[in-house]
Amino acid sequence: MPLPSFLRERLSALRRRARVRLPDLSTSSSLPWLDSASGFPQFVEHAEPAVSIVVPAYGQLPMTLRCLHAIARAVNSCTFEVILADDGSQPELADALGATPGLRVVRLPLRQGFVAAANHGAAAARGNQLVFLNNDTAVCDSWLDALQGRLRRSGVGMVGAQLVSPNGQVQEAGGIVWRDGSATNYGRGLHPDAPAVGFAREVDYCSGACLIIERDLFQQLGGFDWSYAPGYYEDVDLAFRLRERGLRVEYEPRARVYHREGGTAGTDLNEGMKRHQESNRALFAERWSRRLAEQPTRDVGLDLARQRGVLGQCLVVDRRLPTPARDGGSKRLVGMLGELRNLDWQVSFAAYDLTDDRVQRQALEAMGVEVLRMPHVASLEGFLSHRGASLDCVVLSRLGVARRLLAPVRRHCPKARVIFDTVDLRSVRESREAALLGDTKAVKRAEKTRRQELVMLREADATIVTSPVERDYLTRQQSGAMVAVVPTCYRTVKPCMKFDRRVGALFVGGFRHGPNRDAILWFLDEVWPRIKLLVPSLQLHVVGEEPPLEITRQASSSVHIHGYVAELSALFERSRLSIAPLRFGAGLKGKVHQSLARGLPCVATPVAAEGLGLMPDLHAVLAQSANDFAEGVVRLNSDRDLWQRLSIEGQAHVERYFSANALRSGLRSALSAPRR
């Protein structure tokens, strides 16, 4: 007897987990610390660099050379200059490095410490952004691009890097300031790829060992406060001054920088610069006493204390990591995750089997979403038992995921509001397919699915759907159920090419999805021959991942089977119309939604248009039978006035009813639902 599908999925996940091991970064040949630093580095000189990298240094020529070599070797796209701020070294570091091509040297006559060297170096900068970088560091590829990209985000005043010790463990992933003014480096001892330190987020402060700030803003603030000279707490104070201006300090994990902690100032609190750490803490605590009263005490724990400006903690679980370029459901999910972050929720996401995809994962982490995955997380049950008590909300996407996880969530997450995201109503899709095929067994399976959906509707605190049609259907099924509409949002793109310059019809849809396979096969068998009799020159472009043999073998001089296409803009721009010949399905159909958002008129069946609220011949051409569908395609292909009206009104309809505001409103309703 074959194993049930969910057991097969679980067994497959366990096998994959057994093969995955964390890399030992401390022995990696890519570690900058292991590279020799013979000779002098060379830097490209730019008349107007975008970034000025200020490296304060006192002596330690070999260490400083390693730092400079790493900067020169690291691959980045932005232009920069390097300014060595020699803090009165004896013998003079400036003399040794002054002839280095492209390196600018600013020398202080006497040793004054980090604050003085950094401020003097910044005064000589020409770049629009300033990066302060310790000379006991070694940077990695893309570190500067990552810092600069994060700084460009609205409301961000300063950004810090992920600092990693030479042994390959995290040293700092943003800093926490406690109520008494003392500070802690978050993430110390973790693997640099661990989920807890892998996502961008707002932090209390970032270490001056590596941070970026706008040069004009730094100058307006008076630079690092001289009261903290020679050093320590000047970076924390700068972060607090930025927040006084309404700006955020953020941590960027993609900027990975190796740091020999204490390589410059030592580690003994009783001698050298390090002895100023405690006295400067007292100065900082006195100056910021009012703000520090809002900071946490150490007894709350690091995981809670790291969450600056967070309204609550939310876990979202779906079948797999979202691939928004490939399917509408993923696009909707990414929109939800982004909106949760905009609403100041700390969001963790997990694929049900905890598998990882680096590209998709890093896209979520850049949004500020923590991505749980193996081997860092052994099981979702284990994660829930460890962190479930701190969760305020859990979103379970799709019926299969929700059924398997509802009980563990209720067991381990006592205060969490549970939201069931249907994605689409599977029972509706299955029942329509069963009716189309006349399959009595499929009818029974659809009824079983419907009963399971109703159980989840009763057990969850709130349910979210993609359209008012599905909301109304569920509330008829279960009186009093809390159901909110959270649609997919597509950004409208004004079309450039006019009607006369466009040719051909376009179908977009992944073929792992049964309704898409059925739709294009029906269209090619029943509709396309009728169209070709009337418009022999018309071309059809079929785009979709994993087209099966029965589709690919229908390719011809007029039917082009493209498979997966990563960037669809060109096809949308040059096609005259799109088709959505779906005969069954549920939820909002991304192919229709996306086409209208781009101003490309669509011929769609009522099933394909369901939930979008489209008016015939105003927003789209609607047709059900093969004859009507063929007539609609021919008419839209030749009628310039109809095409122009649909292009304009279709876009306006998307902007009016499927904006980010609609998504936000639905999420807020679900998040405010009372717990059962």
DRENPAKOL-243660 format. One line per 2 residues: number of its first residue (from 1); their letters; for each residue x, y, z of C-alpha. Coordinates in steps of 0.2 Angstrom, whole numbers. Layout:
BEGIN
NUM	a	X/Y/Z  ...
% end
This chain:
BEGIN
1	mp	0/0/0  8/17/-5
3	lp	12/30/8  0/45/10
5	sf	7/60/1  10/70/17
7	lr	21/55/24  30/54/7
9	er	34/73/9  40/71/27
11	ls	51/57/23  59/66/8
13	al	62/81/19  70/70/32
15	rr	82/63/19  86/80/13
17	ra	90/86/30  101/72/33
19	rv	112/77/18  113/95/24
21	rl	127/101/35  133/118/41
23	pd	149/124/33  164/127/44
25	ls	168/145/40  183/145/51
27	ts	193/134/39  185/141/23
29	ss	198/146/10  187/161/6
31	lp	191/168/23  200/185/21
33	wl	210/182/36  218/167/28
35	ds	224/178/13  242/184/14
37	as	244/203/12  261/205/4
39	gf	265/221/-5  253/236/-6
41	pq	236/236/-13  230/247/-27
43	fv	214/257/-28  205/264/-43
45	eh	205/283/-42  188/292/-45
47	ae	186/311/-46  168/309/-38
49	pa	167/293/-28  150/288/-22
51	vs	157/282/-5  172/287/6
53	iv	179/273/16  187/280/32
55	vp	199/268/40  206/274/57
57	ay	222/266/61  236/267/74
59	gq	252/257/69  249/239/66
61	lp	255/240/48  253/221/43
63	mt	235/221/50  231/238/41
65	lr	238/231/25  226/215/26
67	cl	212/227/29  216/237/13
69	ha	220/222/3  203/215/7
71	ia	194/232/2  204/232/-15
73	ra	199/214/-19  181/214/-14
75	vn	169/215/-29  157/230/-28
77	sc	148/240/-41  148/257/-33
79	tf	163/269/-34  173/273/-18
81	ev	189/281/-11  199/275/4
83	il	205/287/17  217/281/30
85	ad	216/291/45  233/289/54
87	dg	231/292/72  248/298/76
89	sq	257/282/73  275/280/78
91	pe	284/275/67  273/284/55
93	la	260/273/47  257/287/35
95	da	275/287/28  273/268/25
97	lg	257/269/15  257/286/8
99	at	263/280/-9  249/267/-11
101	pg	240/270/-27  223/278/-25
103	lr	224/279/-6  222/296/3
105	vv	231/298/20  225/310/34
107	rl	238/311/48  235/317/66
109	pl	251/323/74  247/314/90
111	rq	237/299/95  220/305/100
113	gf	209/289/97  195/283/86
115	va	184/298/88  197/310/82
117	aa	204/300/68  186/296/62
119	nh	180/314/62  196/320/54
121	ga	195/307/40  177/311/37
123	aa	181/329/35  192/325/20
125	ar	179/314/12  172/318/-5
127	gn	159/304/-6  141/306/-3
129	ql	141/292/10  154/289/23
131	vf	159/271/29  169/270/45
133	ln	179/253/45  191/247/58
135	nd	208/242/52  206/226/61
137	ta	193/220/48  192/211/32
139	vc	177/214/20  169/202/8
141	ds	162/203/-9  146/215/-11
143	wl	148/222/7  148/240/1
145	da	134/238/-12  123/230/2
147	lq	127/244/15  123/257/2
149	gr	107/249/-4  100/248/13
151	lr	105/266/17  95/271/2
153	rs	78/265/10  66/278/16
155	gv	69/283/34  86/274/36
157	gm	99/285/44  113/273/47
159	vg	117/254/43  129/242/51
161	aq	137/226/44  137/208/51
163	lv	153/206/60  161/189/60
165	sp	175/183/71  190/175/63
167	ng	184/158/69  168/160/58
169	qv	156/164/72  145/179/72
171	qe	152/193/83  138/206/81
173	ag	122/206/71  116/223/77
175	gi	118/229/95  105/230/110
177	vw	106/244/122  99/240/140
179	rd	90/251/152  106/255/162
181	gs	115/260/146  126/244/144
183	at	126/236/127  126/218/120
185	ny	131/212/103  116/201/97
187	gr	120/185/88  137/182/96
189	gl	142/164/93  129/160/80
191	hp	133/153/62  133/168/50
193	da	119/160/40  108/156/55
195	pa	90/163/52  91/174/68
197	vg	105/184/60  101/182/42
199	fa	88/196/39  88/215/39
201	re	80/224/54  80/239/64
203	vd	92/239/79  97/250/94
205	yc	114/253/86  128/246/75
207	sg	146/245/80  158/258/73
209	ac	169/244/67  159/245/51
211	li	144/257/47  138/269/34
213	ie	129/286/35  126/300/23
215	rd	141/312/24  130/328/25
217	lf	120/320/39  135/315/48
219	qq	142/333/47  125/341/52
221	lg	126/330/68  143/336/71
223	gf	151/319/68  155/307/82
225	dw	153/317/99  170/322/105
227	sy	164/320/123  167/301/120
229	ap	185/303/115  196/294/113
231	gy	183/281/110  168/269/115
233	ye	150/273/115  152/286/101
235	dv	143/274/89  129/271/101
237	dl	127/290/105  126/293/86
239	af	112/280/84  102/288/98
241	rl	104/306/90  98/299/73
243	re	83/292/81  79/309/89
245	rg	78/315/70  65/301/67
247	lr	78/290/57  81/272/59
249	ve	97/262/62  97/245/53
251	ye	107/230/52  112/223/35
253	pr	117/204/35  123/204/17
255	ar	137/216/22  148/202/30
257	vy	164/209/38  177/199/47
259	hr	183/208/63  197/204/75
261	eg	188/210/91  201/220/101
263	gt	214/220/87  215/239/88
265	ag	211/244/106  214/228/115
267	td	203/218/127  209/223/144
269	ln	196/235/152  210/242/164
271	eg	222/249/151  224/258/135
273	mk	208/264/126  198/250/133
275	rh	198/258/150  187/272/143
277	qe	172/260/140  165/260/157
279	sn	167/279/160  159/283/143
281	ra	145/271/147  141/281/163
283	lf	142/297/152  130/290/139
285	ae	118/283/153  117/301/161
287	rw	114/310/144  101/298/138
289	sr	92/293/154  75/298/148
291	rl	77/288/132  85/273/141
293	ae	69/272/152  61/265/137
295	qp	74/252/134  72/234/140
297	tr	80/226/155  91/211/153
299	dv	79/199/161  68/200/145
301	gl	81/190/135  90/193/119
303	dl	77/187/107  64/199/113
305	ar	76/213/116  82/213/98
307	qr	64/218/92  65/237/91
309	gv	49/245/85  40/228/83
311	lg	21/227/86  21/208/88
313	qc	29/192/81  21/182/67
315	lv	25/166/60  19/162/42
317	vd	20/144/35  17/139/17
319	rr	20/123/7  36/130/0
321	lp	46/146/-2  37/159/-13
323	tp	43/161/-31  33/177/-36
325	ar	40/178/-54  32/161/-57
327	dg	15/161/-49  1/173/-43
329	gs	0/164/-26  18/167/-22
331	kr	16/185/-27  2/187/-15
333	lv	11/179/-1  26/191/-4
335	gm	14/205/-4  7/199/13
337	lg	24/197/21  29/214/15
339	el	13/222/22  15/213/39
341	rn	33/221/40  25/238/35
343	ld	13/236/49  28/234/61
345	wq	26/215/64  42/204/66
347	vs	39/190/53  46/173/52
349	fa	43/162/37  45/143/35
351	ay	42/131/20  32/117/28
353	dl	47/105/25  60/118/30
355	td	69/117/13  79/131/7
357	dr	82/141/-9  96/154/-8
359	vq	89/166/-20  71/166/-14
361	rq	76/166/4  88/181/2
363	al	74/191/-6  63/188/9
365	ea	78/192/21  81/208/12
367	mg	63/213/16  66/210/35
369	ve	59/192/35  67/178/46
371	vl	67/163/35  67/146/45
373	rm	76/132/36  86/116/39
375	ph	99/113/45  97/128/57
377	va	79/122/62  77/104/64
379	sl	58/104/64  43/116/65
381	eg	37/107/80  54/110/89
383	fl	53/128/83  36/130/90
385	sh	40/122/107  55/134/108
387	rg	48/150/102  29/147/102
389	as	26/156/118  32/172/111
391	ld	22/172/95  7/183/93
393	cv	0/177/77  2/161/66
395	vl	-3/161/48  -6/144/40
397	sr	-7/144/21  -16/131/11
399	lg	-27/117/18  -14/104/19
401	va	-2/114/29  -16/121/41
403	rr	-23/104/45  -5/97/50
405	ll	0/112/60  -15/118/69
407	ap	-14/106/84  5/109/87
409	vr	2/128/85  -13/128/98
411	rh	-2/117/109  14/128/109
413	cp	8/145/105  -5/150/119
415	ka	-7/168/115  -6/167/96
417	rv	-20/171/84  -22/158/71
419	if	-26/163/53  -30/151/40
421	dt	-25/157/23  -35/147/10
423	vd	-25/154/-5  -39/147/-15
425	lr	-54/136/-10  -47/119/-15
427	sv	-64/111/-13  -72/123/-26
429	re	-58/120/-39  -59/101/-36
431	sr	-78/101/-37  -78/110/-54
433	ea	-65/99/-61  -75/84/-55
435	al	-91/91/-64  -81/94/-80
437	lg	-75/77/-81  -90/68/-74
439	dt	-80/59/-61  -90/53/-46
441	ka	-75/48/-36  -68/66/-39
443	vk	-85/73/-33  -83/63/-16
445	ra	-65/69/-14  -71/87/-17
447	ek	-84/85/-4  -71/78/9
449	tr	-60/93/5  -75/105/8
451	rq	-78/97/25  -60/99/30
453	el	-60/117/25  -75/120/36
455	vm	-67/112/50  -52/124/48
457	lr	-64/139/46  -72/134/63
459	ea	-55/131/72  -45/146/66
461	da	-48/163/74  -49/171/56
463	ti	-49/165/38  -42/175/23
465	vt	-47/173/5  -43/181/-11
467	sp	-59/188/-16  -77/194/-10
469	ve	-84/179/-20  -75/167/-9
471	rd	-78/177/7  -97/176/3
473	yl	-96/158/-1  -88/154/16
475	tr	-99/165/26  -114/156/19
477	qq	-106/139/23  -102/144/41
479	sg	-113/158/49  -103/170/60
481	am	-86/165/53  -73/179/53
483	va	-67/180/34  -57/194/27
485	vv	-52/197/9  -33/199/6
487	pt	-31/200/-13  -15/199/-24
489	cy	-9/216/-28  -1/220/-45
491	rt	8/236/-48  1/244/-64
493	vk	13/248/-78  8/260/-91
495	pc	9/252/-109  20/260/-121
497	mk	16/251/-138  0/256/-146
499	fd	-13/244/-154  -6/244/-172
501	rr	11/239/-166  6/224/-156
503	vg	3/207/-163  -2/190/-157
505	al	-11/182/-141  -2/177/-125
507	fv	-6/164/-112  4/163/-96
509	gg	2/150/-83  13/136/-74
511	fr	9/119/-80  11/110/-63
513	hg	-6/118/-60  -20/107/-67
515	pn	-32/121/-72  -18/128/-83
517	rd	-15/112/-92  -33/109/-95
519	ai	-36/127/-101  -23/128/-114
521	lw	-26/110/-121  -45/115/-122
523	fl	-40/131/-131  -29/122/-143
525	de	-41/108/-147  -57/118/-148
527	vw	-54/136/-149  -38/139/-159
529	pr	-44/130/-175  -60/142/-176
531	ik	-48/157/-174  -36/151/-187
533	ll	-50/150/-200  -54/168/-197
535	vp	-37/175/-194  -24/163/-202
537	sl	-9/175/-197  -13/176/-179
539	ql	2/170/-168  0/162/-150
541	hv	13/162/-137  11/150/-123
543	vg	22/154/-107  23/142/-92
545	ee	34/132/-82  36/113/-86
547	pp	24/111/-101  20/93/-103
549	le	22/83/-119  4/84/-124
551	it	6/103/-125  24/104/-132
553	rq	20/93/-146  7/105/-152
555	as	20/118/-156  19/125/-174
557	ss	24/140/-185  10/149/-176
559	vh	10/141/-159  25/145/-149
561	ih	28/135/-133  41/145/-123
563	gy	41/136/-106  47/147/-91
565	va	51/165/-95  59/174/-81
567	el	55/192/-87  38/194/-96
569	sa	38/213/-99  43/211/-118
571	lf	30/198/-121  16/209/-112
573	er	22/224/-122  22/217/-139
575	sr	6/206/-138  -11/212/-143
577	ls	-21/202/-131  -20/189/-118
579	ia	-31/173/-115  -37/165/-99
581	pl	-47/150/-105  -49/142/-88
583	rf	-63/129/-86  -61/126/-68
585	ga	-51/134/-53  -54/145/-38
587	gl	-47/161/-31  -40/176/-40
589	kg	-32/171/-57  -15/180/-58
591	kv	-14/178/-77  -30/190/-79
593	hq	-25/201/-65  -7/204/-71
595	sl	-13/206/-89  -25/220/-84
597	ar	-12/228/-73  -1/230/-88
599	gl	-14/237/-99  -15/221/-110
601	pc	-34/217/-113  -39/199/-110
603	va	-52/187/-116  -57/176/-101
605	tp	-69/163/-96  -81/167/-81
607	va	-71/156/-70  -55/165/-75
609	ae	-63/182/-71  -71/176/-55
611	gl	-68/188/-40  -61/202/-50
613	gl	-78/210/-53  -75/213/-71
615	mp	-89/220/-83  -90/213/-100
617	dl	-83/224/-114  -78/237/-101
619	ha	-64/228/-91  -62/212/-102
621	vl	-70/201/-115  -79/187/-106
623	aq	-84/171/-115  -87/153/-110
625	sa	-91/142/-125  -77/138/-138
627	nd	-87/148/-151  -89/163/-140
629	fa	-71/162/-135  -65/162/-153
631	eg	-76/176/-157  -70/186/-143
633	vv	-52/184/-148  -55/189/-166
635	rl	-65/204/-161  -52/210/-148
637	ns	-38/207/-161  -47/219/-174
639	dr	-57/232/-164  -45/246/-160
641	dl	-58/256/-150  -63/240/-139
643	wq	-45/237/-136  -41/255/-131
645	rl	-56/255/-119  -52/238/-111
647	si	-33/243/-109  -38/260/-100
649	eg	-53/253/-89  -44/237/-85
651	qa	-30/246/-77  -41/258/-68
653	hv	-51/244/-61  -35/235/-54
655	er	-29/252/-46  -46/255/-38
657	yf	-50/238/-31  -33/228/-29
659	sa	-21/241/-22  -10/239/-7
661	na	-23/247/3  -35/233/0
663	lr	-22/220/5  -18/230/21
665	sg	-36/232/26  -39/214/24
667	lr	-24/209/34  -28/222/48
669	sa	-46/214/50  -39/197/51
671	ls	-25/202/64  -38/211/75
673	ap	-50/196/75  -54/190/93
675	rr	-46/173/98  -57/158/100
% end
